[in-house]
């Protein structure tokens, strides 16, 4: 009995001292993964209803009149960003998302702005950016992509059309690590 307790104690010490703890890890490709802080239980439950499920298909025109159909992006990772031009948190995310798009050519960024086409076009005249922006995005958000998760929010879809990560509004209280976190998630797919 003394020997088994001794070995149990040694195993416990080894596990606590030498196995990394916390919210970061290395994946099989050697990328360092960064996770967002844990969300409130109701939000965690909502996220679980989406992750691992096939993404809801959509067909929508962006503000330039270009048609976007989700199945056309099979074979690419897709990041769906739901936002509002009046939301301060969303405005802080724009530069990080544009930089992410510039650095990673193997994914497609599609944003859904809550406002009408006219309002979004006016906003883009004041703040030009190279990003797909679909107006009236609240329709898609409420119907298929978790309006209860708040705005802004992000859905990351793998190349097979499966939702791999959902990032709700409450994750964006600190935008300073947004780019690192999103790149980490994309490289981990």
C-alpha positions in Angstrom: 0.0 0.0 0.0 2.8 2.4 0.8 4.4 1.8 -2.6 1.1 2.5 -4.5 0.6 5.7 -2.6 4.2 6.7 -3.3 3.8 6.1 -7.0 0.5 7.9 -7.0 2.1 10.9 -5.4 5.0 10.9 -7.9 2.5 10.7 -10.8 0.5 13.6 -9.3 3.6 15.8 -8.9 4.8 15.0 -12.4 1.4 15.9 -13.9 1.2 19.2 -12.0 4.8 20.3 -12.5 5.5 19.2 -16.1 2.2 19.2 -18.0 1.3 22.7 -19.2 -1.7 24.2 -17.7 -4.0 27.1 -18.8 -5.8 28.2 -21.9 -3.1 27.7 -24.6 -1.8 24.7 -26.3 0.2 23.4 -29.2 -1.6 21.7 -32.0 -0.3 18.9 -34.2 1.1 21.4 -36.7 3.1 23.1 -34.1 1.1 26.3 -34.1 0.6 28.0 -30.7 -3.2 28.1 -30.0 -4.7 31.0 -28.0 -8.1 30.6 -26.6 -10.6 33.3 -25.6 -11.6 33.6 -21.9 -14.4 31.3 -20.8 -17.8 32.6 -21.5 -20.8 32.8 -19.3 -22.8 29.5 -19.1 -25.7 30.6 -21.2 -23.3 31.8 -24.0 -21.3 28.5 -23.7 -24.5 26.6 -24.2 -25.4 28.6 -27.3 -21.9 28.2 -28.8 -22.2 24.4 -28.3 -25.4 24.4 -30.5 -23.4 25.7 -33.4 -19.8 24.3 -33.2 -19.4 21.0 -35.1 -22.6 21.6 -37.1 -22.8 22.3 -40.8 -23.0 26.0 -41.5 -26.4 27.4 -42.6 -26.3 28.1 -46.3 -26.9 31.6 -47.6 -27.1 33.5 -50.9 -26.7 37.2 -50.6 -25.5 40.2 -52.5 -22.9 42.5 -51.1 -23.0 46.3 -51.3 -21.3 46.2 -54.7 -24.0 43.8 -56.1 -21.7 40.7 -56.1 -23.5 37.5 -55.2 -22.1 35.3 -52.4 -23.2 31.7 -51.9 -21.6 29.9 -49.1 -21.1 26.5 -51.0 -19.0 28.4 -53.5 -16.3 28.7 -50.8 -16.0 24.9 -50.2 -12.3 24.1 -49.9 -11.6 27.5 -48.2 -12.0 28.5 -44.5 -14.6 31.2 -44.1 -14.9 33.8 -41.4 -18.4 35.3 -41.0 -18.4 38.6 -39.1 -21.7 40.1 -37.9 -21.5 43.7 -37.0 -23.0 47.2 -37.0 -21.4 50.4 -38.4 -22.6 52.1 -35.2 -21.0 49.6 -32.8 -17.8 50.9 -31.2 -16.5 47.3 -30.5 -17.0 46.4 -34.2 -15.1 49.5 -35.4 -12.1 48.5 -33.2 -12.1 45.1 -34.9 -12.0 46.3 -38.5 -8.2 46.8 -38.7 -7.5 43.4 -37.2 -9.8 41.7 -39.6 -8.4 43.5 -42.6 -4.9 42.6 -41.5 -6.0 38.9 -41.0 -7.4 38.9 -44.5 -4.2 40.3 -45.9 -2.0 37.8 -44.1 -4.1 34.7 -44.8 -5.0 34.2 -48.4 -6.5 30.7 -47.7 -9.7 32.0 -46.2 -12.6 34.2 -47.1 -13.8 37.0 -44.8 -17.5 37.9 -45.3 -19.1 40.5 -43.1 -22.8 41.1 -42.5 -23.6 44.7 -41.5 -26.9 45.2 -39.7 -27.7 48.4 -41.6 -29.3 48.9 -45.0 -27.3 49.0 -48.3 -27.5 52.8 -48.4 -26.2 53.2 -44.9 -23.4 50.8 -45.4 -22.4 52.4 -48.7 -22.3 55.8 -47.0 -20.1 54.3 -44.2 -17.7 52.8 -46.8 -17.4 56.1 -48.5 -16.2 57.6 -45.2 -14.1 54.6 -44.2 -13.1 52.7 -47.3 -12.0 49.1 -46.8 -11.5 46.0 -49.0 -13.9 43.6 -47.4 -17.0 41.8 -48.5 -19.9 43.6 -46.7 -23.4 42.3 -47.0 -26.1 44.7 -45.9 -29.2 43.8 -43.8 -27.1 41.2 -42.1 -29.4 41.1 -39.1 -31.7 38.9 -41.2 -29.0 36.3 -41.5 -27.9 36.7 -37.9 -31.4 36.3 -36.4 -32.4 33.5 -38.6 -29.3 31.3 -38.7 -26.3 32.6 -36.9 -27.2 33.2 -33.3 -28.4 36.8 -32.8 -28.5 35.9 -29.0 -24.7 35.8 -29.1 -24.7 39.6 -29.5 -23.0 41.9 -32.0 -20.2 41.8 -33.1 -19.8 38.0 -33.3 -17.7 35.7 -35.5 -18.3 32.2 -36.9 -15.3 30.3 -38.4 -16.2 27.7 -40.9 -13.8 25.0 -42.1 -13.2 24.1 -45.7 -15.9 21.4 -45.5 -18.6 23.8 -44.4 -18.6 22.9 -40.7 -18.7 25.6 -38.0 -15.5 25.1 -36.0 -15.5 28.2 -33.8 -18.0 30.8 -32.6 -16.8 34.0 -31.0 -19.6 35.9 -29.2 -19.8 39.6 -28.4 -18.5 39.1 -24.9 -15.1 38.0 -26.3 -14.5 41.4 -27.7 -14.1 43.3 -24.5 -10.3 43.3 -25.2 -9.6 43.6 -29.0 -5.8 43.8 -28.4 -5.5 40.0 -28.9 -8.1 39.6 -31.6 -5.7 39.2 -34.5 -3.5 36.7 -32.7 -6.5 34.7 -31.4 -8.2 34.5 -34.9 -4.9 33.5 -36.6 -4.4 30.8 -34.1 -7.8 29.4 -34.6 -7.5 29.5 -38.4 -4.1 27.8 -38.4 -5.5 25.2 -36.0 -8.1 24.0 -38.4 
